[in-house]
Amino acid sequence: MQTKIRYLRAFVTDFIYRLRDIRFAGQVLFVLIVLMISWSGVKAIQMNFNLQKQIATNKQENYLQQLQNSNLKLQNEYYQSKQYLELQARRNFGLAMPGEQEILVPKHVALSYAPKININDGQSSKIKAPTLQQHITDWVNFFLHRK
């Protein structure tokens, strides 16, 4: 420990002795100024990078909001169109255009043309996941004490 202290003390005294030379002091001062300018430049670059990220995020959010606004505008135009009003009158009130007739189809007739659905005695058929995904899921369930 004492040797480290002696070595450090010798280094400091040697450095102070060398500072008396004007050329060495000038070099040290030049290096310090270059380091300060570099550090300031790095901070400015970092701040500029963060601001650019913020600008890009805000532009994306602005573009997304413009798309949502135009979508809502188109939706409002559709809601005010004659086609929408006609569809809603048919759907909600059972109305029809003059000269049209409404045909009511019994449920059992409509279901006879529907595709058949297999029901396995109340058990839903599991879709098998890929092997790697199934292994990962099994391990997660094991570590989280799930069944």
C-alpha positions in Angstrom: 0.0 0.0 0.0 2.8 2.3 0.9 4.5 1.6 -2.4 1.4 2.7 -4.3 1.2 5.9 -2.3 4.9 6.6 -3.0 4.4 5.9 -6.7 1.4 8.2 -6.8 3.2 10.9 -4.9 6.2 10.6 -7.3 3.9 10.8 -10.3 2.2 13.9 -9.0 5.4 15.7 -8.1 6.9 14.7 -11.6 3.8 16.1 -13.3 4.0 19.4 -11.3 7.7 19.7 -12.1 7.0 19.1 -15.8 4.2 21.8 -15.7 6.9 24.4 -15.1 8.0 23.9 -18.7 5.9 26.3 -20.9 5.7 23.8 -23.8 4.3 21.0 -21.7 1.9 23.3 -19.9 0.7 24.5 -23.3 0.2 21.0 -24.5 -1.8 20.1 -21.4 -3.9 23.2 -21.8 -4.5 22.4 -25.5 -5.6 18.9 -24.7 -8.0 20.1 -22.0 -9.5 22.6 -24.4 -9.9 20.0 -27.1 -11.5 17.6 -24.6 -14.0 20.3 -23.4 -14.9 21.2 -27.0 -15.3 17.5 -27.9 -17.5 16.9 -24.8 -19.7 19.9 -25.7 -20.0 18.6 -29.3 -21.0 15.2 -28.1 -23.6 16.6 -25.9 -25.0 18.8 -28.7 -25.0 15.8 -31.1 -26.8 13.6 -28.5 -29.4 16.4 -27.9 -29.9 16.8 -31.6 -30.4 13.1 -32.0 -33.0 13.0 -29.3 -34.8 16.0 -30.8 -34.8 14.3 -34.2 -36.3 11.2 -32.7 -39.0 13.3 -31.0 -39.7 15.1 -34.3 -40.1 11.8 -36.2 -42.4 10.4 -33.5 -44.6 13.6 -33.6 -44.7 13.4 -37.4 -45.9 9.8 -37.3 -48.5 10.6 -34.7 -49.6 13.6 -36.8 -49.9 11.5 -39.9 -51.8 8.8 -38.0 -54.2 11.4 -36.7 -54.7 12.8 -40.2 -55.6 9.3 -41.5 -58.0 8.8 -38.6 -59.6 12.2 -39.3 -60.0 11.4 -43.0 -61.4 8.0 -42.1 -64.0 9.6 -39.8 -64.9 12.2 -42.5 -65.5 9.4 -45.0 -67.5 7.5 -42.5 -69.7 10.5 -41.7 -70.3 11.0 -45.5 -71.3 7.4 -45.7 -73.7 7.7 -42.8 -75.4 10.7 -44.5 -75.7 8.8 -47.9 -79.0 7.4 -49.2 -77.5 3.9 -49.4 -76.8 3.8 -45.7 -80.3 5.2 -44.8 -81.9 2.6 -47.1 -79.9 -0.3 -45.5 -80.7 0.9 -42.0 -84.4 1.2 -42.8 -84.4 -2.4 -44.2 -82.4 -3.8 -41.3 -84.0 -2.0 -38.3 -87.6 -1.3 -39.5 -88.2 -4.1 -42.0 -89.0 -1.5 -44.7 -88.7 -2.1 -48.4 -88.7 0.0 -51.5 -92.0 0.4 -53.3 -92.7 -2.7 -55.4 -90.4 -5.0 -53.4 -91.7 -7.9 -51.3 -90.1 -9.3 -48.2 -89.7 -13.0 -48.0 -89.4 -14.7 -44.6 -87.5 -18.0 -44.7 -88.2 -20.4 -41.8 -85.2 -21.1 -39.6 -85.1 -24.9 -40.3 -85.0 -24.2 -44.1 -82.2 -21.6 -43.7 -80.2 -24.0 -41.4 -80.6 -26.9 -43.9 -78.4 -24.9 -46.4 -75.8 -23.9 -43.8 -72.5 -25.8 -43.5 -72.4 -28.6 -40.9 -70.3 -28.0 -37.8 -68.8 -31.0 -36.0 -69.0 -30.8 -32.2 -66.9 -33.3 -30.4 -69.2 -34.0 -27.4 -68.6 -30.6 -25.9 -64.8 -30.9 -26.3 -63.2 -28.2 -28.5 -60.6 -29.5 -30.8 -57.2 -28.0 -30.1 -55.2 -26.6 -32.9 -51.7 -28.0 -32.6 -49.0 -25.4 -32.3 -45.5 -25.7 -34.0 -43.2 -27.9 -31.9 -40.8 -25.1 -30.9 -43.7 -22.8 -29.8 -45.3 -25.7 -27.9 -42.0 -26.4 -26.1 -41.6 -22.7 -25.1 -45.2 -22.6 -23.9 -44.7 -25.8 -21.9 -41.6 -24.3 -20.2 -43.4 -21.1 -19.4 -46.3 -23.0 -17.9 -43.9 -25.1 -15.9 -42.1 -22.1 -14.4 -45.3 -20.3 -13.7 -46.8 -23.4 -12.1 -49.7 -23.6 -14.5 -51.3 -26.8 -15.5 
